[in-house]
Amino acid sequence: MKILITGATGLIGQELSNLLLQENHTVHYLTTSHFKKHQKNNCFGFYWNPKLKKIDKNCMDGVEVIVHLAGASIAKKWTKLYKKELLESRTQSADFLFQFLKKNPNQVKHFISASGTAIYPDSDSVVYDETTTALDSSFLGKLVVEWEKSADQFKSINIKVTKVRTGIVFSDKGGALLEMIKPIKMFVGSAFGSGKQLQSWIHNKDVASLYYFIIQNQIQGIINAVAPNSISNQGLTKAIANVLHRPLFLPNIPRWIMKIILGEMHVLLFNNKNIIPKKAVELGFQFQFPTAEKALKNLLK
């Protein structure tokens, strides 16, 4: 099978590309840099620029599935201008692909879009699964709503749509986990706020395997890409410290301090959501790393 991936150089994109190639599939990937158009084994790069409405039409030859992972990183200060970039990098790129498929003959049957768990409101008591209809009113919550709308439009041209609501991705190659371990390694680690806020996460290998599971089984609709066991910020901080053999002796960091340092982006550290992968489990997906302890031991060994 030929699969086209946007955002193939990101954490999930790289892991998924490697998995698909190991399973003898052909990967086409889109890049905004002419210098990153490599052709090796069954992996082929093609140029595109959604802002300029440019794309190499050959990228769609024989492609049956599109995995849309492209999007600017949320781990940068949310200025007014960057908020615009966060939204447009996700929605405009999907809109551009939609218009291209609508106007050109193709074999695409399935559009799988990354999404985010930020769509769920904060709660001390609610357990969120894919049937939840409540929506968060924050900037990120609204961003995810628009992100998913841009994916849903593919249904109008008879393409199956899946929206993969992904939690914090644990990887040893980048992302949130490496930032979390830095202060702990330097003996200045501490939880944030009360430390009781629940955080939903997933190992990078599991999220790539879940995308492949979705492709294989042609799963549609919403999928929560989170491990079965959420963990509190305090619990995660302690688990990292235990694996790294570092002590924790500093008091928790107050929210107001992080708000001064990070601005609006500080909410990422204080979100409190208990999210479960009900649909994935019911469909038979097996998590290789169901607990944070197991994931951390694998990544920080």
N, C-alpha and C positions, 0 to 999 in steps of 0.2 A: 504494500500500500504506500502511496505517496502522501505525506503530511507536510503542510506548509506551516511554519512557525514564525510569528512576529515576536520580537523581544527574546530571540534565541540566545543572546549573549548574557542574559540575566541568570540569577541563581537557578530558578526553576527551568528556564529555557535550556541551559547547558545540560542539566541533569536529565531532562526529558529527551533531548536530542541524542545523548549518549545511549539512553535506554532503547529508543526506537531503532538506532543503528545496530545495537547488539541483537535486536529481535529481527534483523534483516529487512527493515522498512527503509524507504527512501525519504530523506528529509530535505525539503526546500526551506530556506530561511530568507527573510527580508532584512536588508540592512540599509541604513541611510548613508553609509560610507562605501564608496567604490573600492576602497582598499581592503574591505573586509569580505569581498565577494570571492570566497574560496570554493574550489571544487575538489573534493577528496572522497574517495570511495563512493558511498551513496549519499553524500551530503553536498548540496549545491546552494550557493548564495546568489541572491538577486537584489538589484538596487531598487529602492523605492524612496519617495519623499512625499508623505501625505499632505504636508503643508503646500507643496508646489504641485500637487496632483500628478505626480510622476511615478510610474511603476513599470518594471520590465514584465511585459505580458507573458513571457515564457515561464514565469514563476508558477503559473497555474496549470501548466501542462500535466495532465494526468492526476492532479491533486484531488483527493476525495474528502480530506479533513483539513480544516484550518484551526490552529490553536493560537489564539490571540492573547499574547502576554505583554505586549508593548505598553509602556506607560512610564512617565517620569517618576523618580523615586520620591516617596513621601518623607524620607529622612533628610529633608533640607528645610530651612526656615520658611514658613508659609507667609511670604509677603503677598500682597494683592496680586502682583504680576505672576508669582510662582503658583498661586492657587489656580490661576487661569491656565497655566502650563500643565498642572496636574490633571485638570479636567480635559483639556483639549488633546493632550497626548494619548488619552484613552478613547475618547468619543470620536474625534475627527478621524483618527486612523481607522476605526471600525466603520465609520460612515463612508470613508473613501473605498474600503474593501467592498462594502455593500453596493455602492454605485458601480464599481468595476464589474462585479459579478452579475449585476442586474443588466448591464449593457453588453456583456461579452459571453459567448458560449463557454460553458465550463462543466466539470464533473463533480463539483463540490456538493457533498451531501450533509455535512455536519460542521457547524461553527461552534467551537468551544472557547469561551471567553473567561479570562481571569476575572475575579471580582473580589470583594472584601467583606470581612465579618463586621466592618464598621457600620454596615447597614442596620445592625441590631442595636436597640437602645441599651444603655447601661441598666443593670438591675442586680439587686442583691438576692433575688429569689427565683426569677424566671430562668428556666432551662430552654435554650433556643434550639430548635431543629428546623428542617427545611419547610415545615408547614407554617412557620411564624409569618405573620403579615405586618406586625408592628415595625415601624421605621424610625430610625434615629434622626433627630432634627439638626444635628451638628453639621459642620462643613463636610467632614468625611462621609457622614451618612448620606447627605444629599449628593455628594460626588458619586457614590456607589450606585445610587438610584439612577442617575443619568448614564453611568457606565453600563448598567444592565439594560437600559432602554436601547442603547446603541447596539447591543447584541440581539435583542428581541426582534429588531426589524428584519433580520435574516429569515424569520419564519414566513414573511410575506412573499418570499421567492422560493418557498418549499424546501428550505434547508433546516435541518434539525438544529436546535440551539441548546447549549448547556452553559450554565453560569456557575463557576467554581469559586465559592466564597472562601477565601483562604485566610487562615490565621497567621500568627507570627511564624515565619519559616526559620527553623534551626538549621544552620549549615556551618561547616568549618571553612568555607571559602568566602564568606562575607555576610552582610546582613546584620540583623539585630543581635544575634547571639554573640558575635565577636565584640560588639560594643558593650554588651552586658558584662563580659568577662574581664575587660580591661581594668576597671577599678578594683575588682575582686583580686585579680592577680597582683595588684600594687598594694594590697592590704588596706584599701579604703572603700571596700564594697559595702553597700547598705541597701535596704529595701526602700521603696518610695511610699510616702504617705503612711496610711495604716498598714500597708503591706497585705491587706486582706483581699484586695481586688483580684478577681480571677482572670487569668489570661489563657486564651485558647491558642494553641501552637501546633506545629506539625514538622516532623523531620523532612528534610529536602528529598530524601530517597522515597519516602512515603507519598509526598505530594506528586512527584514525578510518576510513581507507580499508579497513583489514583487517576492521573490524566490518561495514562495508557489503558487503565481499566475502563474508563469512560469511552475511549476510542474503540476498544475491542467489543464492548457490549452496547455501543450506540445509545448510551444513557442520555436522556434529555432532562431539561428543567434545572432546578437548583441543586447543587451539591455542596455541603459544608466540608471543606478540606481542612479539617482539624483532627488532632488525635482524640481518642475516646476519653482521655482524662485531662481536663483543664487543671491548672495549678495556680495557686496564689502567687502574687509577686514575692511575698516573703518566702514561700516554699521554694520558688524557683531560685531566688538568691542563695538560700541555704544549700540547695542541691548543687548549684554551680560551685559554691565554696567547698563543699564536701569532695566533689570530684577533683578539684584543683588543690585540695589539701591546704586551704587558706582559712584563717580565722575571720569571724565577723564580730566586731566589737563596737562599731560606731552606731549611733542612734539612727533611726529612719530619717530620710530626707523629706522635709516638709514640702507640700505641694507648691506653696508660694515661691519657694526658692527656684524650683524647676520652671515655674511660669516666667520668672524673671530671665532665666537662662535661655529657655527654648521658645518663649512666646506661646502662641496658640497650639503649637505642635506638642506641648507638654501633655496634652490629653492622651497621647499614645501610651504614656506610662501609667495613667490612672484609670483607663477604661476598665469597667468591671462587667464582664459578660461570660456566662457559662454556656458554651456552645457545644453541641454534640454532633457527630457525623452519622446521624440516624439512617439516612438513605444509603450511604456507602456500606454501612454494616449490614443493613437488611438485604442489600443486593449481593452480599458475599465478599466484599473487599476485606483483605487481611492486612492489618497494620503490622509492619515489621518492628516499629517502635511505638508501642501504645502508651508508654509512660515517659515522663520527662527524664526520670533517672536513667532509664535505658538509653534514651536518645543522647543524653549528655555524656554518658560513659563511652558511647560509640564515637562521638564527635570530639571529645576533649581528652581522649586517651593518650 
